Amino acid sequence: MSYDTGRGAEVTDLDQVTSRPDVARVVDEMLNDLREHPGEWENATLERFLDALSASLDALPQLYANRGETLLVQPTWKIFAEALVMASGYE
């Protein structure tokens, strides 16, 4: 299947991320997804990914507001993992 604009990484259990090892697992899943589907990611190059990561971090307050949640002032491992995954598909 091809994507007109690309997609983000497919990872499992972001809601369960609470620790550094959990984030490492998410990054491993992202890497495996990229290797299996290199042409499908929206931001498959390091330059595009880092640009999207910056935009994703800026967009986190709005993402949380849209979900009816409050973004914590002190970041968590879950927030970090969400930003990483979000950056893989951020347009």
N, C-alpha and C positions, 0 to 999 in steps of 0.2 A: 504494500500500500504506500502510495506517495502522499506527501502532505504539501499543500500549497504554501503554507507559512512555516512549517515545521512544528515540532512538539517538544515538550519537556521530557525529562527523564521519568521513567516509570519506576517508582520505588514503593516498598511496602511499609506500612505501620509508622508513618511520620508522627502520629499521635502518641506513639510509645517511646519517642526519643527523649531520654532524660540524662544521658551521660556522653562523655567523650567516645567510649566504644560504640555507642549507638550511632553517633555521627559518622564514625569510621565505617560502620556497616552501610550507612546511607551512601557515602562516597563510593564504596565498593560496588554497590548496586548501580549507582550512576555510571561508573566506569564500565561495568558489564553491559549496561543498556546501550551506552555509546558504541562499544565495540560490536555489539550485535546489530545495531541500527545506525550506522554512521551517517547515512544520508537523511535521516529523519529528524534529527535534533534541530531546533531553531538556532541554537548557538553552539555549534560543534567545534569551533576554533577557540583557542585560549583568549585571543583578543575579543571576540564577540561575547564569550562567556564572562570575562571580567567586566566588560562594559555593561552587560545585562545584570551582573551581580551588584554593581553599584546602583543601577536603577531599581533593582529588586529591594535592596536595603532601604532606599528612599521611599519605596512604595509600601513597605510593611505596615505603617500606621493606617493607610487606607484599606489594605487587605483585611486587617483586623477589624476596622470599623465596619466594613461591608459584611463581616461575619457576626457583627454584634458583640465583638470581644474587645478588650482593652489590651493594647500592646504594653507589656511590662517595661518599665524604665531599665531595670537590670535584665539584660538579655539572658536567655536560657539556651541550652543545647538544642532544644526543639526549634526555637526561632532561627538559630543558625542553620540548622538542617533545612528548614523551610525556605530560607533565602537561597541556599545552594541549589535546591531542586527547582525553585522558581526561576533562577537565572538560566537554567538549561533551556527553558522555553519562552522566556520573556521577549516580547516583541517591541 
